[in-house]
Amino acid sequence: MATKKTTTTKKTVKKAPARKTAKVPTTSQVTAPKTARKKAAPRAKVAAKKAKPAGKAAKLTPEERYRMIEQAAYFIAERHGFQGDSEAFWVEAEKEVDARL
């Protein structure tokens, strides 16, 4: 009997070139050098600075005042079962907020 020879050929597979990834800086590289950093204030001093004197009204931004009026108007409308004039609720809420401030 005759034996059949099998030949194997090697295939060379080209690998795709490796992707270059962007280097993301670490937090230590992002922060300012030590000489430019400010020391953190102790928490007790920060809390003391934020406390407002009892006799003086705090300055509100227009956005904060608007949100306060908005919430007050909602609760006034809720007391009335959401029935009635929304503008009247808004005016009443403005008076209420201004009285508190």
Biopython code that builds the backbone (N, CA, C, O; Angstrom):
import numpy as np
from Bio.PDB.StructureBuilder import StructureBuilder

atoms = [
    (1, "MET", "N", (0.810, -1.157, 0.000)),
    (1, "MET", "CA", (0.000, 0.000, 0.000)),
    (1, "MET", "C", (0.862, 1.231, 0.000)),
    (1, "MET", "O", (1.942, 1.315, 0.584)),
    (2, "ALA", "N", (0.313, 2.139, -0.677)),
    (2, "ALA", "CA", (1.059, 3.387, -0.768)),
    (2, "ALA", "C", (0.524, 4.351, 0.291)),
    (2, "ALA", "O", (-0.682, 4.472, 0.502)),
    (3, "THR", "N", (1.433, 5.007, 0.924)),
    (3, "THR", "CA", (1.009, 5.982, 1.938)),
    (3, "THR", "C", (1.030, 7.361, 1.322)),
    (3, "THR", "O", (1.936, 7.718, 0.568)),
    (4, "LYS", "N", (0.067, 8.083, 1.641)),
    (4, "LYS", "CA", (-0.060, 9.425, 1.093)),
    (4, "LYS", "C", (0.570, 10.410, 2.062)),
    (4, "LYS", "O", (0.262, 10.420, 3.254)),
    (5, "LYS", "N", (1.432, 11.214, 1.542)),
    (5, "LYS", "CA", (2.076, 12.208, 2.394)),
    (5, "LYS", "C", (1.224, 13.463, 2.425)),
    (5, "LYS", "O", (0.757, 13.954, 1.397)),
    (6, "THR", "N", (1.043, 13.953, 3.601)),
    (6, "THR", "CA", (0.321, 15.218, 3.716)),
    (6, "THR", "C", (1.330, 16.293, 4.059)),
    (6, "THR", "O", (2.220, 16.121, 4.891)),
    (7, "THR", "N", (1.153, 17.360, 3.406)),
    (7, "THR", "CA", (2.068, 18.464, 3.691)),
    (7, "THR", "C", (1.266, 19.579, 4.381)),
    (7, "THR", "O", (0.125, 19.870, 4.021)),
    (8, "THR", "N", (1.873, 20.156, 5.331)),
    (8, "THR", "CA", (1.223, 21.276, 6.012)),
    (8, "THR", "C", (1.999, 22.533, 5.683)),
    (8, "THR", "O", (3.229, 22.560, 5.647)),
    (9, "THR", "N", (1.238, 23.544, 5.451)),
    (9, "THR", "CA", (1.896, 24.818, 5.175)),
    (9, "THR", "C", (1.586, 25.766, 6.317)),
    (9, "THR", "O", (0.492, 25.762, 6.882)),
    (10, "LYS", "N", (2.553, 26.553, 6.629)),
    (10, "LYS", "CA", (2.363, 27.520, 7.698)),
    (10, "LYS", "C", (1.813, 28.804, 7.105)),
    (10, "LYS", "O", (2.337, 29.342, 6.130)),
    (11, "LYS", "N", (0.761, 29.268, 7.711)),
    (11, "LYS", "CA", (0.206, 30.540, 7.279)),
    (11, "LYS", "C", (0.700, 31.599, 8.245)),
    (11, "LYS", "O", (0.689, 31.410, 9.461)),
    (12, "THR", "N", (1.120, 32.680, 7.699)),
    (12, "THR", "CA", (1.537, 33.771, 8.573)),
    (12, "THR", "C", (0.378, 34.760, 8.673)),
    (12, "THR", "O", (-0.145, 35.248, 7.671)),
    (13, "VAL", "N", (0.015, 35.023, 9.862)),
    (13, "VAL", "CA", (-1.090, 35.928, 10.112)),
    (13, "VAL", "C", (-0.502, 37.255, 10.576)),
    (13, "VAL", "O", (0.287, 37.322, 11.518)),
    (14, "LYS", "N", (-0.914, 38.296, 9.882)),
    (14, "LYS", "CA", (-0.434, 39.609, 10.282)),
    (14, "LYS", "C", (-1.311, 40.126, 11.407)),
    (14, "LYS", "O", (-2.539, 40.102, 11.333)),
    (15, "LYS", "N", (-0.651, 40.585, 12.434)),
    (15, "LYS", "CA", (-1.385, 41.155, 13.548)),
    (15, "LYS", "C", (-1.664, 42.611, 13.257)),
    (15, "LYS", "O", (-0.845, 43.316, 12.667)),
    (16, "ALA", "N", (-2.825, 43.044, 13.678)),
    (16, "ALA", "CA", (-3.171, 44.453, 13.512)),
    (16, "ALA", "C", (-2.271, 45.268, 14.433)),
    (16, "ALA", "O", (-1.959, 44.835, 15.542)),
    (17, "PRO", "N", (-1.858, 46.432, 13.982)),
    (17, "PRO", "CA", (-0.988, 47.237, 14.841)),
    (17, "PRO", "C", (-1.748, 47.631, 16.122)),
    (17, "PRO", "O", (-2.956, 47.865, 16.104)),
    (18, "ALA", "N", (-1.017, 47.693, 17.199)),
    (18, "ALA", "CA", (-1.621, 48.022, 18.487)),
    (18, "ALA", "C", (-2.155, 49.451, 18.449)),
    (18, "ALA", "O", (-1.514, 50.357, 17.916)),
    (19, "ARG", "N", (-3.337, 49.630, 19.023)),
    (19, "ARG", "CA", (-3.928, 50.967, 19.056)),
    (19, "ARG", "C", (-3.189, 51.822, 20.075)),
    (19, "ARG", "O", (-2.794, 51.363, 21.146)),
    (20, "LYS", "N", (-3.026, 53.041, 19.707)),
    (20, "LYS", "CA", (-2.421, 53.968, 20.653)),
    (20, "LYS", "C", (-3.552, 54.581, 21.469)),
    (20, "LYS", "O", (-4.513, 55.115, 20.916)),
    (21, "THR", "N", (-3.429, 54.501, 22.749)),
    (21, "THR", "CA", (-4.450, 55.066, 23.615)),
    (21, "THR", "C", (-3.953, 56.390, 24.161)),
    (21, "THR", "O", (-2.760, 56.586, 24.391)),
    (22, "ALA", "N", (-4.889, 57.278, 24.360)),
    (22, "ALA", "CA", (-4.530, 58.578, 24.905)),
    (22, "ALA", "C", (-4.160, 58.411, 26.367)),
    (22, "ALA", "O", (-4.832, 57.706, 27.119)),
    (23, "LYS", "N", (-3.106, 59.056, 26.745)),
    (23, "LYS", "CA", (-2.677, 58.983, 28.127)),
    (23, "LYS", "C", (-3.530, 59.936, 28.945)),
    (23, "LYS", "O", (-3.603, 61.131, 28.660)),
    (24, "VAL", "N", (-4.165, 59.394, 29.954)),
    (24, "VAL", "CA", (-5.005, 60.193, 30.839)),
    (24, "VAL", "C", (-4.151, 60.569, 32.039)),
    (24, "VAL", "O", (-3.599, 59.695, 32.708)),
    (25, "PRO", "N", (-4.038, 61.864, 32.316)),
    (25, "PRO", "CA", (-3.199, 62.253, 33.442)),
    (25, "PRO", "C", (-3.828, 61.832, 34.764)),
    (25, "PRO", "O", (-5.050, 61.836, 34.911)),
    (26, "THR", "N", (-3.001, 61.478, 35.698)),
    (26, "THR", "CA", (-3.496, 61.119, 37.019)),
    (26, "THR", "C", (-3.827, 62.385, 37.781)),
    (26, "THR", "O", (-3.475, 63.487, 37.361)),
    (27, "THR", "N", (-4.504, 62.221, 38.903)),
    (27, "THR", "CA", (-4.908, 63.401, 39.668)),
    (27, "THR", "C", (-3.705, 64.161, 40.190)),
    (27, "THR", "O", (-3.758, 65.383, 40.328)),
    (28, "SER", "N", (-2.631, 63.464, 40.477)),
    (28, "SER", "CA", (-1.453, 64.175, 40.975)),
    (28, "SER", "C", (-0.825, 65.021, 39.871)),
    (28, "SER", "O", (-0.184, 66.032, 40.158)),
    (29, "GLN", "N", (-1.000, 64.622, 38.620)),
    (29, "GLN", "CA", (-0.459, 65.404, 37.516)),
    (29, "GLN", "C", (-1.352, 66.587, 37.189)),
    (29, "GLN", "O", (-0.875, 67.594, 36.665)),
    (30, "VAL", "N", (-2.650, 66.482, 37.492)),
    (30, "VAL", "CA", (-3.594, 67.531, 37.158)),
    (30, "VAL", "C", (-3.528, 68.665, 38.169)),
    (30, "VAL", "O", (-3.670, 69.831, 37.799)),
    (31, "THR", "N", (-3.316, 68.343, 39.435)),
    (31, "THR", "CA", (-3.337, 69.367, 40.471)),
    (31, "THR", "C", (-2.137, 70.285, 40.330)),
    (31, "THR", "O", (-1.130, 69.942, 39.710)),
    (32, "ALA", "N", (-2.273, 71.445, 40.915)),
    (32, "ALA", "CA", (-1.212, 72.441, 40.847)),
    (32, "ALA", "C", (-0.020, 71.984, 41.673)),
    (32, "ALA", "O", (-0.159, 71.153, 42.569)),
    (33, "PRO", "N", (1.148, 72.527, 41.369)),
    (33, "PRO", "CA", (2.322, 72.180, 42.166)),
    (33, "PRO", "C", (2.115, 72.575, 43.627)),
    (33, "PRO", "O", (1.278, 73.423, 43.937)),
    (34, "LYS", "N", (2.877, 71.958, 44.510)),
    (34, "LYS", "CA", (2.700, 72.188, 45.936)),
    (34, "LYS", "C", (2.868, 73.655, 46.311)),
    (34, "LYS", "O", (2.211, 74.132, 47.236)),
    (35, "THR", "N", (3.708, 74.350, 45.633)),
    (35, "THR", "CA", (3.948, 75.750, 45.994)),
    (35, "THR", "C", (2.748, 76.621, 45.675)),
    (35, "THR", "O", (2.553, 77.650, 46.322)),
    (36, "ALA", "N", (1.937, 76.239, 44.698)),
    (36, "ALA", "CA", (0.800, 77.062, 44.301)),
    (36, "ALA", "C", (-0.471, 76.716, 45.071)),
    (36, "ALA", "O", (-1.441, 77.471, 45.008)),
    (37, "ARG", "N", (-0.493, 75.608, 45.787)),
    (37, "ARG", "CA", (-1.687, 75.188, 46.501)),
    (37, "ARG", "C", (-1.895, 76.011, 47.758)),
    (37, "ARG", "O", (-0.936, 76.434, 48.404)),
    (38, "LYS", "N", (-3.150, 76.232, 48.097)),
    (38, "LYS", "CA", (-3.488, 76.904, 49.342)),
    (38, "LYS", "C", (-3.754, 75.843, 50.394)),
    (38, "LYS", "O", (-4.196, 74.736, 50.085)),
    (39, "LYS", "N", (-3.484, 76.191, 51.613)),
    (39, "LYS", "CA", (-3.787, 75.269, 52.694)),
    (39, "LYS", "C", (-5.283, 75.283, 52.926)),
    (39, "LYS", "O", (-5.928, 76.328, 52.837)),
    (40, "ALA", "N", (-5.826, 74.125, 53.223)),
    (40, "ALA", "CA", (-7.262, 74.030, 53.495)),
    (40, "ALA", "C", (-7.540, 74.631, 54.866)),
    (40, "ALA", "O", (-6.810, 74.381, 55.825)),
    (41, "ALA", "N", (-8.595, 75.421, 54.946)),
    (41, "ALA", "CA", (-8.974, 76.034, 56.208)),
    (41, "ALA", "C", (-9.587, 74.978, 57.111)),
    (41, "ALA", "O", (-10.285, 74.080, 56.640)),
    (42, "PRO", "N", (-9.332, 75.080, 58.383)),
    (42, "PRO", "CA", (-9.959, 74.122, 59.304)),
    (42, "PRO", "C", (-11.473, 74.240, 59.215)),
    (42, "PRO", "O", (-12.009, 75.323, 58.979)),
    (43, "ARG", "N", (-12.149, 73.129, 59.404)),
    (43, "ARG", "CA", (-13.601, 73.091, 59.224)),
    (43, "ARG", "C", (-14.334, 74.019, 60.189)),
    (43, "ARG", "O", (-15.364, 74.587, 59.824)),
    (44, "ALA", "N", (-13.840, 74.182, 61.381)),
    (44, "ALA", "CA", (-14.523, 75.039, 62.354)),
    (44, "ALA", "C", (-14.546, 76.480, 61.872)),
    (44, "ALA", "O", (-15.549, 77.173, 62.043)),
    (45, "LYS", "N", (-13.452, 76.939, 61.272)),
    (45, "LYS", "CA", (-13.406, 78.311, 60.785)),
    (45, "LYS", "C", (-14.320, 78.495, 59.586)),
    (45, "LYS", "O", (-14.957, 79.539, 59.447)),
    (46, "VAL", "N", (-14.390, 77.495, 58.722)),
    (46, "VAL", "CA", (-15.251, 77.588, 57.549)),
    (46, "VAL", "C", (-16.700, 77.663, 57.981)),
    (46, "VAL", "O", (-17.466, 78.461, 57.442)),
    (47, "ALA", "N", (-17.088, 76.843, 58.946)),
    (47, "ALA", "CA", (-18.461, 76.844, 59.427)),
    (47, "ALA", "C", (-18.786, 78.174, 60.098)),
    (47, "ALA", "O", (-19.907, 78.668, 59.977)),
    (48, "ALA", "N", (-17.829, 78.754, 60.797)),
    (48, "ALA", "CA", (-18.066, 80.024, 61.465)),
    (48, "ALA", "C", (-18.259, 81.147, 60.458)),
    (48, "ALA", "O", (-19.048, 82.061, 60.699)),
    (49, "LYS", "N", (-17.557, 81.094, 59.342)),
    (49, "LYS", "CA", (-17.696, 82.125, 58.316)),
    (49, "LYS", "C", (-19.053, 82.041, 57.633)),
    (49, "LYS", "O", (-19.613, 83.067, 57.247)),
    (50, "LYS", "N", (-19.592, 80.828, 57.478)),
    (50, "LYS", "CA", (-20.854, 80.646, 56.779)),
    (50, "LYS", "C", (-22.052, 81.052, 57.630)),
    (50, "LYS", "O", (-23.114, 81.371, 57.096)),
    (51, "ALA", "N", (-21.884, 81.042, 58.950)),
    (51, "ALA", "CA", (-23.008, 81.385, 59.826)),
    (51, "ALA", "C", (-23.335, 82.862, 59.661)),
    (51, "ALA", "O", (-22.446, 83.713, 59.687)),
    (52, "LYS", "N", (-24.610, 83.154, 59.493)),
    (52, "LYS", "CA", (-25.071, 84.534, 59.299)),
    (52, "LYS", "C", (-25.475, 85.125, 60.645)),
    (52, "LYS", "O", (-26.032, 84.417, 61.483)),
    (53, "PRO", "N", (-25.209, 86.383, 60.861)),
    (53, "PRO", "CA", (-25.672, 87.007, 62.096)),
    (53, "PRO", "C", (-27.197, 86.979, 62.157)),
    (53, "PRO", "O", (-27.871, 87.072, 61.131)),
    (54, "ALA", "N", (-27.732, 86.851, 63.369)),
    (54, "ALA", "CA", (-29.175, 86.711, 63.539)),
    (54, "ALA", "C", (-29.925, 87.973, 63.144)),
    (54, "ALA", "O", (-31.064, 87.883, 62.685)),
    (55, "GLY", "N", (-29.329, 89.139, 63.308)),
    (55, "GLY", "CA", (-30.024, 90.387, 63.048)),
    (55, "GLY", "C", (-30.081, 90.786, 61.591)),
    (55, "GLY", "O", (-30.933, 91.590, 61.216)),
    (56, "LYS", "N", (-29.214, 90.260, 60.766)),
    (56, "LYS", "CA", (-29.152, 90.672, 59.361)),
    (56, "LYS", "C", (-29.745, 89.601, 58.453)),
    (56, "LYS", "O", (-29.558, 88.405, 58.675)),
    (57, "ALA", "N", (-30.462, 90.051, 57.430)),
    (57, "ALA", "CA", (-31.050, 89.117, 56.463)),
    (57, "ALA", "C", (-29.974, 88.665, 55.481)),
    (57, "ALA", "O", (-29.121, 89.456, 55.076)),
    (58, "ALA", "N", (-30.017, 87.413, 55.108)),
    (58, "ALA", "CA", (-29.065, 86.864, 54.156)),
    (58, "ALA", "C", (-29.425, 87.348, 52.754)),
    (58, "ALA", "O", (-30.603, 87.457, 52.414)),
    (59, "LYS", "N", (-28.427, 87.633, 51.956)),
    (59, "LYS", "CA", (-28.659, 88.036, 50.572)),
    (59, "LYS", "C", (-28.973, 86.792, 49.755)),
    (59, "LYS", "O", (-28.217, 85.821, 49.756)),
    (60, "LEU", "N", (-30.085, 86.838, 49.070)),
    (60, "LEU", "CA", (-30.487, 85.731, 48.214)),
    (60, "LEU", "C", (-30.275, 86.106, 46.769)),
    (60, "LEU", "O", (-30.402, 87.268, 46.385)),
    (61, "THR", "N", (-29.951, 85.110, 45.976)),
    (61, "THR", "CA", (-29.892, 85.346, 44.537)),
    (61, "THR", "C", (-31.326, 85.343, 44.020)),
    (61, "THR", "O", (-32.213, 84.788, 44.669)),
    (62, "PRO", "N", (-31.561, 85.941, 42.885)),
    (62, "PRO", "CA", (-32.918, 85.919, 42.320)),
    (62, "PRO", "C", (-33.438, 84.498, 42.090)),
    (62, "PRO", "O", (-34.637, 84.244, 42.211)),
    (63, "GLU", "N", (-32.534, 83.577, 41.758)),
    (63, "GLU", "CA", (-32.943, 82.195, 41.525)),
    (63, "GLU", "C", (-33.420, 81.542, 42.820)),
    (63, "GLU", "O", (-34.403, 80.802, 42.821)),
    (64, "GLU", "N", (-32.715, 81.819, 43.932)),
    (64, "GLU", "CA", (-33.114, 81.240, 45.210)),
    (64, "GLU", "C", (-34.469, 81.790, 45.654)),
    (64, "GLU", "O", (-35.315, 81.047, 46.152)),
    (65, "ARG", "N", (-34.667, 83.091, 45.472)),
    (65, "ARG", "CA", (-35.943, 83.706, 45.840)),
    (65, "ARG", "C", (-37.075, 83.120, 44.997)),
    (65, "ARG", "O", (-38.156, 82.830, 45.510)),
    (66, "TYR", "N", (-36.819, 82.950, 43.708)),
    (66, "TYR", "CA", (-37.824, 82.374, 42.808)),
    (66, "TYR", "C", (-38.213, 80.970, 43.273)),
    (66, "TYR", "O", (-39.396, 80.632, 43.311)),
    (67, "ARG", "N", (-37.213, 80.150, 43.628)),
    (67, "ARG", "CA", (-37.501, 78.773, 44.068)),
    (67, "ARG", "C", (-38.316, 78.773, 45.355)),
    (67, "ARG", "O", (-39.211, 77.946, 45.526)),
    (68, "MET", "N", (-38.008, 79.701, 46.265)),
    (68, "MET", "CA", (-38.763, 79.773, 47.511)),
    (68, "MET", "C", (-40.220, 80.143, 47.240)),
    (68, "MET", "O", (-41.135, 79.562, 47.823)),
    (69, "ILE", "N", (-40.423, 81.110, 46.354)),
    (69, "ILE", "CA", (-41.782, 81.521, 46.002)),
    (69, "ILE", "C", (-42.514, 80.383, 45.312)),
    (69, "ILE", "O", (-43.695, 80.145, 45.568)),
    (70, "GLU", "N", (-41.813, 79.691, 44.445)),
    (70, "GLU", "CA", (-42.402, 78.565, 43.714)),
    (70, "GLU", "C", (-42.897, 77.488, 44.676)),
    (70, "GLU", "O", (-44.009, 76.981, 44.528)),
    (71, "GLN", "N", (-42.072, 77.140, 45.659)),
    (71, "GLN", "CA", (-42.469, 76.124, 46.635)),
    (71, "GLN", "C", (-43.640, 76.601, 47.478)),
    (71, "GLN", "O", (-44.581, 75.849, 47.733)),
    (72, "ALA", "N", (-43.577, 77.859, 47.911)),
    (72, "ALA", "CA", (-44.656, 78.393, 48.738)),
    (72, "ALA", "C", (-45.967, 78.404, 47.954)),
    (72, "ALA", "O", (-47.018, 78.063, 48.497)),
    (73, "ALA", "N", (-45.910, 78.794, 46.686)),
    (73, "ALA", "CA", (-47.119, 78.826, 45.853)),
    (73, "ALA", "C", (-47.692, 77.417, 45.685)),
    (73, "ALA", "O", (-48.911, 77.240, 45.672)),
    (74, "TYR", "N", (-46.832, 76.431, 45.560)),
    (74, "TYR", "CA", (-47.290, 75.049, 45.434)),
    (74, "TYR", "C", (-48.055, 74.630, 46.682)),
    (74, "TYR", "O", (-49.137, 74.049, 46.589)),
    (75, "PHE", "N", (-47.485, 74.929, 47.858)),
    (75, "PHE", "CA", (-48.138, 74.513, 49.092)),
    (75, "PHE", "C", (-49.449, 75.274, 49.331)),
    (75, "PHE", "O", (-50.402, 74.718, 49.877)),
    (76, "ILE", "N", (-49.489, 76.524, 48.925)),
    (76, "ILE", "CA", (-50.741, 77.286, 49.034)),
    (76, "ILE", "C", (-51.797, 76.665, 48.125)),
    (76, "ILE", "O", (-52.946, 76.493, 48.531)),
    (77, "ALA", "N", (-51.411, 76.330, 46.904)),
    (77, "ALA", "CA", (-52.349, 75.692, 45.967)),
    (77, "ALA", "C", (-52.806, 74.342, 46.495)),
    (77, "ALA", "O", (-53.964, 73.959, 46.332)),
    (78, "GLU", "N", (-51.885, 73.624, 47.132)),
    (78, "GLU", "CA", (-52.235, 72.318, 47.692)),
    (78, "GLU", "C", (-53.288, 72.460, 48.799)),
    (78, "GLU", "O", (-54.211, 71.653, 48.898)),
    (79, "ARG", "N", (-53.133, 73.500, 49.628)),
    (79, "ARG", "CA", (-54.123, 73.743, 50.687)),
    (79, "ARG", "C", (-55.500, 74.002, 50.104)),
    (79, "ARG", "O", (-56.511, 73.668, 50.722)),
    (80, "HIS", "N", (-55.546, 74.597, 48.914)),
    (80, "HIS", "CA", (-56.827, 74.905, 48.269)),
    (80, "HIS", "C", (-57.283, 73.783, 47.330)),
    (80, "HIS", "O", (-58.216, 73.969, 46.549)),
    (81, "GLY", "N", (-56.638, 72.642, 47.405)),
    (81, "GLY", "CA", (-57.019, 71.501, 46.576)),
    (81, "GLY", "C", (-56.718, 71.726, 45.099)),
    (81, "GLY", "O", (-57.375, 71.146, 44.235)),
    (82, "PHE", "N", (-55.739, 72.556, 44.809)),
    (82, "PHE", "CA", (-55.330, 72.898, 43.442)),
    (82, "PHE", "C", (-56.491, 73.469, 42.624)),
    (82, "PHE", "O", (-56.528, 73.343, 41.400)),
    (83, "GLN", "N", (-57.416, 74.084, 43.312)),
    (83, "GLN", "CA", (-58.546, 74.742, 42.666)),
    (83, "GLN", "C", (-58.394, 76.243, 42.878)),
    (83, "GLN", "O", (-58.204, 76.688, 44.011)),
    (84, "GLY", "N", (-58.474, 77.014, 41.832)),
    (84, "GLY", "CA", (-58.387, 78.458, 41.978)),
    (84, "GLY", "C", (-57.394, 79.059, 41.006)),
    (84, "GLY", "O", (-56.941, 78.408, 40.064)),
    (85, "ASP", "N", (-57.070, 80.308, 41.254)),
    (85, "ASP", "CA", (-56.217, 81.082, 40.364)),
    (85, "ASP", "C", (-54.752, 80.916, 40.757)),
    (85, "ASP", "O", (-54.363, 81.231, 41.882)),
    (86, "SER", "N", (-53.956, 80.425, 39.835)),
    (86, "SER", "CA", (-52.545, 80.193, 40.143)),
    (86, "SER", "C", (-51.790, 81.503, 40.357)),
    (86, "SER", "O", (-50.840, 81.552, 41.138)),
    (87, "GLU", "N", (-52.208, 82.560, 39.670)),
    (87, "GLU", "CA", (-51.559, 83.857, 39.857)),
    (87, "GLU", "C", (-51.807, 84.389, 41.267)),
    (87, "GLU", "O", (-50.924, 85.000, 41.869)),
    (88, "ALA", "N", (-52.987, 84.161, 41.779)),
    (88, "ALA", "CA", (-53.298, 84.591, 43.141)),
    (88, "ALA", "C", (-52.445, 83.826, 44.146)),
    (88, "ALA", "O", (-51.980, 84.394, 45.134)),
    (89, "PHE", "N", (-52.240, 82.536, 43.889)),
    (89, "PHE", "CA", (-51.384, 81.734, 44.759)),
    (89, "PHE", "C", (-49.954, 82.265, 44.718)),
    (89, "PHE", "O", (-49.279, 82.323, 45.746)),
    (90, "TRP", "N", (-49.497, 82.652, 43.529)),
    (90, "TRP", "CA", (-48.139, 83.159, 43.360)),
    (90, "TRP", "C", (-47.958, 84.479, 44.116)),
    (90, "TRP", "O", (-46.949, 84.675, 44.794)),
    (91, "VAL", "N", (-48.926, 85.372, 44.000)),
    (91, "VAL", "CA", (-48.842, 86.660, 44.684)),
    (91, "VAL", "C", (-48.835, 86.451, 46.197)),
    (91, "VAL", "O", (-48.067, 87.097, 46.910)),
    (92, "GLU", "N", (-49.671, 85.569, 46.678)),
    (92, "GLU", "CA", (-49.721, 85.264, 48.107)),
    (92, "GLU", "C", (-48.389, 84.672, 48.575)),
    (92, "GLU", "O", (-47.911, 84.984, 49.666)),
    (93, "ALA", "N", (-47.800, 83.819, 47.742)),
    (93, "ALA", "CA", (-46.503, 83.214, 48.081)),
    (93, "ALA", "C", (-45.407, 84.273, 48.119)),
    (93, "ALA", "O", (-44.536, 84.224, 48.988)),
    (94, "GLU", "N", (-45.434, 85.232, 47.189)),
    (94, "GLU", "CA", (-44.445, 86.316, 47.188)),
    (94, "GLU", "C", (-44.539, 87.114, 48.489)),
    (94, "GLU", "O", (-43.517, 87.446, 49.090)),
    (95, "LYS", "N", (-45.739, 87.416, 48.914)),
    (95, "LYS", "CA", (-45.940, 88.160, 50.161)),
    (95, "LYS", "C", (-45.408, 87.360, 51.349)),
    (95, "LYS", "O", (-44.766, 87.909, 52.245)),
    (96, "GLU", "N", (-45.683, 86.064, 51.340)),
    (96, "GLU", "CA", (-45.255, 85.186, 52.424)),
    (96, "GLU", "C", (-43.728, 85.110, 52.503)),
    (96, "GLU", "O", (-43.152, 85.196, 53.588)),
    (97, "VAL", "N", (-43.085, 84.949, 51.359)),
    (97, "VAL", "CA", (-41.617, 84.842, 51.319)),
    (97, "VAL", "C", (-40.981, 86.164, 51.715)),
    (97, "VAL", "O", (-40.014, 86.184, 52.476)),
    (98, "ASP", "N", (-41.512, 87.268, 51.206)),
    (98, "ASP", "CA", (-40.949, 88.579, 51.556)),
    (98, "ASP", "C", (-41.098, 88.859, 53.049)),
    (98, "ASP", "O", (-40.225, 89.482, 53.653)),
    (99, "ALA", "N", (-42.201, 88.401, 53.648)),
    (99, "ALA", "CA", (-42.390, 88.592, 55.084)),
    (99, "ALA", "C", (-41.368, 87.796, 55.882)),
    (99, "ALA", "O", (-40.882, 88.258, 56.914)),
    (100, "ARG", "N", (-41.042, 86.590, 55.400)),
    (100, "ARG", "CA", (-40.037, 85.753, 56.093)),
    (100, "ARG", "C", (-38.646, 86.347, 55.970)),
    (100, "ARG", "O", (-37.830, 86.230, 56.884)),
    (101, "LEU", "N", (-38.375, 86.989, 54.832)),
    (101, "LEU", "CA", (-37.042, 87.550, 54.621)),
    (101, "LEU", "C", (-36.987, 88.938, 55.216)),
    (101, "LEU", "O", (-35.950, 89.598, 55.150)),
]
sb = StructureBuilder()
sb.init_structure("model")
sb.init_model(0)
sb.init_chain("A")
sb.init_seg("    ")
for serial, (resi, resn, name, xyz) in enumerate(atoms, 1):
    if name == "N":
        sb.init_residue(resn, " ", resi, " ")
    sb.init_atom(name, np.array(xyz, "f"), 0.0, 1.0, " ", f" {name:<3s}", serial, name[0])
structure = sb.get_structure()
